[in-house]
């Protein structure tokens, strides 16, 4: 059974599990619908930019819905209390459902089934009143993001005669460069998509550049004898869309720490805002600096021209957008830095991947996820080390800003 069909079957039956931990422990509706949300984005074939935006919108709708009933924190935007008692769980389910149906009407049947399954088990208050709150919170954030610049999306064909260091579309799965305008999308909390713009990449020919190029040349080539077996697994494991790694970690931590509905509403909102804003910030850098990928640099002639891509091949396909900085590195770092503030660094996680045939990875700290994910791009041959470190620095700054300026607990 393929992944999409498996997911649709699962939510239709009310079986909302992602691994053994989910199967063995009761999870709250926020955790359940976060899983439904990330799956729905991939069924719709949203890339990480669009997917992170959708997940953030869902998380905000859920947070504002719960907060409107529980009054435990500052609102993100919607803040209208019901006239009487209301089920916060029903508000969560309806808010998440309505966001997803709005963006993915083709999935309405399976999402309606998941809604019905979730509502049946709710006993924390008047369900219909809670559903009204959830619907209103979802409608509010959908309207707020209606003209945020996330569509239409256009592609970048490149310049006619790119020189040394200049990005040009590369061979592989995608061409040409995607999502040119994403750096201009309205952030969820940042002032703009250039707020934490990194400094320019090191100059071609500089010692830092030559060192990084030699490293990716040695470790990232498809038949590298220097890359270890585990490093190859790391490259393949983290190849999946970065927001999946962030949200699975958040779900596992919520379960293992037994966080409350109110706590989960705040945590998932901040985590998903951070990763979405990090991607906007990184895309502003990518199309500002238009840096070439390792596959181009390592196949280029002295004048920067490339006549053949057969001299050097990366382990994994080069994504269709400029190289500097790394979107994966910023996304995961932003999300996991927020998670550290709530759960600390030392945590046991068993993470999974959409890369077919790739086993789960067990880590004992959130910093280990950040390191592995970041260096996976060098092991995969698609980024330089300075792109990873620069992007992680952006991710940390975004997380710090979101924690300081985002919704927070009042009491």
C-alpha positions in Angstrom: 0.0 0.0 0.0 1.5 3.4 -0.9 2.0 6.1 1.7 -0.8 8.3 0.7 -3.4 5.5 0.6 -2.1 4.3 3.9 -2.6 7.7 5.5 -6.1 8.2 4.0 -7.1 4.8 5.3 -5.6 5.5 8.7 -7.3 8.8 9.3 -10.6 7.5 8.0 -10.5 4.9 10.7 -9.4 7.3 13.4 -6.0 5.6 13.7 -3.6 8.6 14.2 -0.3 7.0 14.8 3.2 7.6 13.4 5.3 5.0 15.3 5.2 2.7 18.3 5.2 5.5 20.8 2.0 6.8 19.3 0.4 3.4 19.2 1.3 2.7 22.9 0.3 6.1 24.4 -2.8 8.2 24.2 -2.0 11.4 22.5 -4.0 14.6 22.7 -5.8 16.1 19.7 -3.1 18.7 19.0 -0.5 16.1 18.5 -2.9 14.0 16.5 -3.9 16.8 14.2 -0.3 18.0 13.7 0.4 14.6 12.2 -2.7 14.8 10.0 -1.6 18.2 8.9 2.0 17.4 7.9 0.7 14.3 6.1 -1.9 16.3 4.3 0.7 18.8 3.0 2.6 15.9 1.5 -0.4 14.2 -0.1 -0.9 17.6 -1.7 2.7 17.5 -2.8 3.6 20.8 -1.1 7.3 21.5 -0.9 8.9 22.6 2.4 8.1 26.3 1.8 4.4 25.8 1.2 4.2 22.9 3.7 5.8 24.9 6.6 3.4 27.8 5.9 0.4 25.5 6.0 1.6 23.8 9.2 2.2 27.2 10.9 -1.3 28.4 9.9 -2.9 25.3 11.4 -0.9 25.6 14.6 -1.8 29.3 15.0 -5.5 28.5 14.4 -5.3 25.8 17.1 -3.5 28.0 19.5 -5.9 30.9 19.2 -8.9 28.6 19.5 -7.6 27.0 22.7 -6.5 30.3 24.1 -9.9 31.8 23.4 -11.4 29.2 25.7 -8.7 28.7 28.3 -7.3 32.2 28.5 -3.8 31.1 29.4 -1.6 33.3 27.1 -1.4 36.2 24.7 -3.3 35.7 21.5 -1.6 35.5 18.1 -4.5 37.3 16.5 -8.0 35.8 17.1 -9.2 36.5 20.7 -13.0 36.2 21.2 -14.2 34.2 24.1 -17.3 32.0 23.8 -20.4 33.2 25.8 -20.3 30.1 28.0 -18.4 26.8 28.6 -16.9 25.2 25.5 -14.8 22.2 24.7 -11.2 23.2 24.0 -10.5 19.8 22.3 -13.4 20.3 19.9 -12.0 23.8 19.1 -8.7 22.2 18.2 -10.2 19.6 16.0 -12.4 22.0 14.1 -9.7 24.7 13.7 -7.2 22.2 12.3 -9.8 20.6 10.1 -11.1 23.9 8.6 -7.6 25.1 7.8 -6.8 21.9 6.0 -10.1 21.7 4.0 -9.5 25.3 3.0 -6.1 24.5 1.4 -6.8 20.9 0.4 -10.4 20.6 -0.7 -9.6 17.4 -2.6 -8.9 15.8 0.8 -12.2 16.9 2.4 -13.6 13.3 2.6 -10.8 11.9 4.6 -10.4 15.0 6.7 -14.2 14.9 7.5 -13.8 11.3 8.6 -10.9 12.2 10.9 -12.9 15.1 12.3 -15.8 12.8 13.1 -13.5 10.2 14.7 -11.9 12.9 16.9 -15.2 14.5 18.0 -16.6 11.2 19.2 -14.1 10.9 22.0 -14.4 14.5 23.3 -15.8 15.0 26.8 -14.1 18.2 28.1 -17.1 20.5 27.6 -19.9 21.5 25.2 -18.7 20.3 21.8 -20.7 22.4 19.5 -19.6 25.6 21.2 -16.0 24.5 21.0 -16.4 23.8 17.3 -17.7 27.3 16.7 -14.6 28.8 18.4 -12.3 26.5 16.3 -14.1 27.5 13.1 -13.8 31.2 13.9 -10.1 30.9 14.7 -9.4 29.1 11.5 -11.3 31.6 9.4 -9.4 34.4 11.1 -5.9 33.2 10.3 -6.9 32.1 6.8 -8.1 35.6 6.1 -5.0 37.1 7.7 -2.7 35.1 5.4 -4.8 35.4 2.3 -2.5 37.9 0.6 0.8 37.1 2.2 2.7 36.8 -1.1 2.9 33.0 -1.1 1.3 32.8 -4.5 1.7 32.7 -7.4 5.2 31.1 -7.4 7.5 31.6 -10.3 10.8 29.9 -11.3 14.3 31.2 -12.1 15.8 30.2 -15.4 19.2 31.7 -14.7 21.3 34.3 -16.6 22.5 33.6 -20.1 26.2 33.4 -19.3 26.8 32.7 -15.6 30.4 33.1 -14.5 32.4 31.7 -11.7 30.4 31.3 -8.5 27.0 32.1 -10.1 24.0 29.9 -9.7 22.5 28.2 -12.7 19.8 25.4 -12.8 21.5 22.1 -12.3 20.7 18.6 -13.7 18.5 16.3 -11.6 15.0 16.0 -10.5 14.0 19.7 -10.7 14.6 22.6 -13.0 14.7 25.5 -13.1 15.1 27.3 -9.7 11.9 27.3 -7.6 10.0 29.8 -5.4 11.9 32.9 -6.5 9.6 35.2 -4.5 9.5 33.2 -1.2 11.9 35.6 0.5 9.3 38.3 0.0 6.5 36.3 1.7 5.1 38.1 4.7 6.7 36.4 7.8 4.5 35.2 10.7 6.5 37.1 13.3 9.7 38.5 11.8 9.7 42.1 10.6 10.6 41.0 7.0 12.4 38.3 5.1 15.7 40.1 5.4 15.8 40.7 9.1 18.5 38.2 9.8 20.0 38.1 6.3 23.4 36.4 6.6 26.6 38.0 5.4 27.7 37.1 1.9 29.3 33.7 1.4 33.1 33.5 1.3 34.7 34.7 -1.9 35.5 32.1 -4.5 39.2 31.2 -4.1 39.3 32.2 -0.4 40.8 29.7 2.1 37.4 29.2 3.7 35.8 28.5 0.3 38.6 26.1 -0.9 38.4 24.2 2.4 34.7 23.8 2.2 34.8 22.8 -1.5 37.5 20.2 -0.8 35.3 18.8 2.0 32.2 18.4 0.0 34.2 17.0 -2.9 35.6 14.3 -0.7 32.6 13.5 1.4 29.7 14.3 -0.9 30.6 12.4 -4.1 28.3 9.5 -4.9 31.1 6.9 -4.8 33.1 8.5 -2.0 35.4 6.2 -0.1 35.9 8.8 2.6 32.3 9.0 3.7 31.4 6.5 6.4 28.4 4.1 6.2 26.7 6.1 9.0 27.4 9.4 7.2 25.7 7.9 4.1 22.7 7.0 6.3 22.6 10.5 7.7 22.6 12.0 4.2 19.8 9.7 3.0 17.7 10.0 6.3 17.6 13.8 6.4 16.9 14.1 2.7 13.2 14.3 3.6 11.5 17.7 3.9 12.9 19.5 6.9 9.6 20.4 8.6 8.8 16.7 8.9 11.9 16.2 11.1 10.9 19.2 13.2 7.3 18.2 13.8 8.0 14.5 14.5 10.4 15.6 17.2 7.8 17.9 18.6 5.2 15.2 18.7 7.5 12.7 20.4 8.6 15.2 23.0 5.0 16.2 23.8 4.2 12.6 24.4 7.2 11.7 26.4 6.9 14.8 28.6 3.1 14.5 29.0 2.5 18.2 28.1 -1.0 19.6 28.5 -3.3 20.7 25.8 -2.5 24.4 26.6 1.2 23.7 26.6 1.0 21.9 23.3 -1.0 24.7 21.7 1.7 27.1 22.6 4.7 24.9 21.8 3.5 23.8 18.3 2.5 27.4 17.4 6.0 28.7 18.3 7.9 25.8 16.7 5.9 26.0 13.4 6.1 29.7 13.2 9.9 29.5 13.7 10.4 27.0 11.0 8.2 28.8 8.6 9.8 32.2 9.2 13.3 30.6 8.9 12.5 29.4 5.4 11.3 32.8 4.4 14.5 34.3 5.8 16.7 31.8 4.0 15.0 32.2 0.7 15.7 35.9 0.9 19.4 35.0 1.0 19.3 32.3 -1.7 18.0 34.6 -4.4 20.0 37.6 -3.2 23.4 35.9 -3.4 22.6 33.4 -6.2 25.5 31.1 -5.2 26.3 28.1 -7.2 25.9 24.5 -6.0 28.8 22.1 -5.4 27.8 20.1 -8.4 28.3 23.1 -10.6 31.6 24.2 -8.9 33.1 20.7 -9.2 32.2 20.4 -12.8 33.0 23.9 -13.9 35.8 25.1 -16.1 38.2 27.9 -15.1 35.8 30.5 -16.6 32.8 29.1 -14.7 31.2 27.4 -17.7 30.0 23.8 -17.5 30.0 21.6 -20.5 29.4 18.3 -18.8 28.2 17.2 -15.3 29.9 13.8 -15.6 33.1 14.7 -13.8 31.6 14.9 -10.3 28.2 13.6 -9.1 26.7 14.2 -5.6 25.2 11.4 -3.5 21.8 12.9 -3.6 20.0 15.0 -6.2 20.8 18.8 -6.0 17.6 20.8 -5.1 16.4 23.3 -7.6 17.3 26.6 -6.0 20.5 28.5 -5.2 22.9 27.1 -2.7 23.6 29.8 0.0 22.4 29.4 2.8 21.0 25.9 3.6 17.2 25.8 4.0 17.3 22.4 5.8 19.8 23.7 8.3 17.9 26.8 9.2 14.5 25.0 9.3 15.6 22.3 11.7 17.7 24.5 13.9 14.9 27.1 14.3 12.4 24.4 15.3 14.7 22.5 17.6 16.0 25.6 19.3 12.4 26.4 20.3 11.9 22.9 21.5 15.0 23.1 23.7 13.5 26.0 25.6 10.5 23.8 26.6 12.1 20.4 26.9 15.9 21.0 27.3 18.5 19.5 25.1 19.0 16.0 26.5 16.1 13.9 25.2 15.8 10.5 23.6 14.2 10.5 20.2 13.6 7.8 17.6 13.1 9.6 14.4 11.8 8.3 11.1 12.1 9.3 7.5 10.2 9.2 4.3 13.3 8.0 2.5 12.3 4.5 1.4 14.4 1.7 3.1 16.2 4.0 5.4 16.0 2.9 9.1 15.0 5.1 12.0 17.7 7.1 13.8 18.0 7.3 17.5 19.5 10.4 19.1 20.0 11.4 22.8 19.9 15.2 22.3 18.2 17.8 20.2 21.6 19.2 19.4 22.4 15.9 17.7 19.5 16.3 15.4 20.7 19.8 14.4 24.2 18.6 13.8 23.2 15.5 11.8 20.6 17.3 9.7 23.1 20.1 9.0 26.0 17.9 8.0 23.7 15.6 6.0 23.8 18.2 3.3 27.6 18.1 3.0 27.5 14.3 3.1 24.9 14.4 0.4 27.1 16.6 -1.8 24.6 19.5 -2.1 25.9 22.2 0.3 29.2 23.6 1.7 30.0 23.7 5.4 29.8 27.5 5.5 26.2 27.3 4.2 25.2 25.0 7.0 26.8 27.1 9.8 25.4 30.4 8.3 21.9 28.9 8.1 22.1 27.5 11.6 23.0 30.9 12.9 19.9 32.3 11.1 17.8 29.5 12.6 19.0 30.4 16.1 18.2 34.1 15.6 14.8 33.3 14.3 14.0 31.0 17.2 15.2 33.6 19.7 13.0 36.3 18.0 9.9 34.0 17.9 10.3 33.1 21.6 10.7 36.7 22.6 8.0 38.2 20.4 5.5 35.4 19.8 2.5 34.3 21.8 3.5 33.4 25.4 2.0 32.1 28.6 0.5 34.7 30.8 0.2 32.6 33.9 
